[in-house]
Amino acid sequence: LRCRLYSSSWSKPRQVTMLTRCSDRSRSGKRFPVPESLLDCATVQPYVHNCLVTLHEGRHIYQFCVFFKRHCRLRTN
């Protein structure tokens, strides 16, 4: 799964590949992203939050799934 990572470690976003997992052992099962593989500081904040964002631009509608961490001891982004 290709995605754009906005990290507090870099000044610009980067295109990265996110790991995915399958819901069952068959290849036809549903796949879901594993954002924990990209986000740092698992010992400070192991939980990853997500939200859906819908952007309306003229006649076009774009939907994004945003994954993030939120904790007072994490670096400011």
Secondary structure, DSSP 8 states (H G I E B T S, - for coil): -EEEE--TT-SS-EEEE--EEESSSSTTS-EEE-GGGT---TTT----EEEEEEEEETTEEEEEEEEE---TTS---
